[in-house]
Amino acid sequence: MRSKLRGKDFITLRDWSKEEIDILLEVSAEIKEKFKKGEVTPYLPYQTMFLMFFEQSTRTRNSMEAGFAQLGGHANFLDTSTMQISHGEEARDTAAILSSYGHAIACRNCFWGIGNKYLNDMAKHSKVPIMNLQCDLFHPMQGIADLLTITEHKGKTKNLKVSIIWAYATSHKKPISVPLTQALLFPRYGMDVTLAYPEGFELPDWVIVEAKENAEKNGGSFRITLDMKEAYTNADIVIPKNWGSWSGKKGDMDLEQFKDWKCTEEMIKLASPDVKYMHALPADRGNEVEDSVIDGPHSIVLDEAENRLHTAKAVMILTMG
Ligand code: CP
């Protein structure tokens, strides 16, 4: 099975079966153990990967670059503003050329209505695997790291109460790709997922339909609430994070009215005593979350961010090995 994943694109976890995702988790755990022991793992020697970024990144860029170096390869970082893309070169041409120079192409393009299409256009014209480093719809590298982190901390996924909660932020309009990925993925692992947001921050209808189907097939549940406190109550995992209003239904909303959608110690007290606080990072401290929570005993954000390295390496090993 592992060898069957060679050449497979990693654009969305929807295209990966549960059996394939389980293998990703297994390889992630194996490669993490080797890294902790200081063992060298040159599984992809002399391979080249291209990392195209339309937006800023700390975790994704560095987990990919460091991870690929640790596997014996070289990752070529490409700021797309310095490429001929800025003069209109199309995805298919960029993909065809870069795929003739190396062994994989990875790309972050979060432009709404454009990013996912861009990655799929590249996949159609690339001879090598395409990896999604976050688009307007999906962030599979984050999703798989989150899943690994949850299994490590909770030892199970079945009927774990996980709340994905919208949070107020002023830093920038964040894509919906993290909550969307989590909403689709977690019910596949039998979790009881609650999605909470103030009106205007819905996820697309097709996501809700699919999340509920995933829950039904796998013995979990999926529900929506507009009540933040309800989402925190008795939760085993809380993931309060900002995302932008993609629908535009509400026009330019006055965000200040949602300032109370913050993860505070008071909210954490409503959750289960051993609740874990997660965030993909970067967090908007003071707005999305109080320092005492993100730096406190319930927070597992550093483990979550560290796992980005191990899971990214597993994706590379399986699709390029
Ligand atoms: N979580 C995440 O994708 O972080 P970066 O934007 O820093 O890559």
Residues whose N, C-alpha, C, O or C-beta is under 5 A from the ligand:
A	BS01	CP	Q56 S57 T58 R59 T60 R61 A280 L281 P282
